[in-house]
Structures are given as C-alpha cells and as structure tokens.
Amino acid sequence: MPKTGDRFDPKGLIFESYRIEGITLQECRTIFLDWALSLPIGLDQREALSDLISRYGPEAPDHPMTDVIRDGLSATATPKRRGGWRSRDRN
C-alpha cells in the first residue's frame, strides 16, 4: 500500500482506515467525511476518489471503506435535482 500524506490523502486518513482491523461501515463514513473536508481547495474530488479506489479497491474489495469510496464516486457522477419552486414546471 502507498505511503500516507500524499496529494489525494493529505492526512493519510484513507490509508489508515484500511489498516484498522474490524472497522465498521459507519466508522468509514465518518473518516470519509473528515477526509473530504480536509481536501485542498481546488482539488478535483472525483479524481481523488478514482485514484483511491484504484489503489485500495483491488487489494481490499470487501473492505467497508472501499464501499464508501465507491458510493462517493457514484454520488459525484450523478448530480441530484435540486428541489424548490425553481425546479417545478410552470404554466
């Protein structure tokens, strides 16, 4: 596995989550949120997630963090419709 503290994992949070034995999905989600908030401004989150899944996914396909990263990738790929009066059909 790669070293910690690189461009796409500045604090090494994702790296360390894969080293924690018995980590739960909820714990991975919490770590992922901290990771997302610590990304430098201007860094493409989708690019970072793609890099992380290519690093860790093949070695740990059943790890809960792999599921969280996959969910993050699918969420960035499919933007949600915003609600409110502006999104409703008008006569």
N, C-alpha and C positions, 0 to 999 in steps of 0.2 A: 504494500500500500504506500501511497505517496506521503511525503513529509507534510507537516502541518504548516499553517501560516502562509499559504500561497495566495495568489490573486483571487481565486474563486472561493476560498475558505480562509479568510483572513485570521480568524481566531482559532482555527482548527477544530471548530465545533462538530462539523460533519465527520471528520476523521475520527475524533474521539468517540462519537456516538457509535461507530461501528466496532469500537474496542470494548464497549460496556456489555458484559455478558448479562443476558436476561432483560435487556432494555425493552420497555413496552412501546406500543404504538403512540400512546398519549405522551410519553416522555419524549419520543422522537418528534412529535408535533411541536412540543414546547421548545426543544432545541432548534428545530427548523425555523420557528418564529424569531428566535434570538439571532440565528444565522442571517435571515432575511433583513432584519433591522440593522445588522452590522455591515451589510454590503456597502462599499463606497458608492457615493452618488455618481450616477452616470454609467455604472457597470450594468451590462445587459443581464438581467436575472435569468432569462431563458438560456443564454449562452452559458452562464454559470451552472445552471441545473443540468444542461446537456453534458457539460464536462464532468460533473459529479456522478451522474448516472453511468457514464462510460467508464469511470474509474472504479466505482464500487459495485455497480449492478451485476457485472459478470461474476465477481467473486462471492457476492452475498445476495443472490436473487430473492431469498426468502426473508431477508432482514427487514424489520419494520421501517427503518429509515429509507430503504430502497422504495418501499411503497409510498412513503411521504414525498420523496423526490419525484416519483412518477406522477403522483397527484398534483404536485406543483407544476410539472411540465404540462399536464393536460389542462390545468386551470389557466396557464398563460397562453395556451393555444386557442382556447375557446372563450372569447370575451362574453360576458353576460350582458343582457339587455338591461339598461337602467330603467327603473320604474318612474312613476310620477306623471304629471299631466302632460309633459312634453313628449312622452313616448306613446301616448294614446292617439288613436285615429281621430281626426277632426272632421266635422261635417262640411 
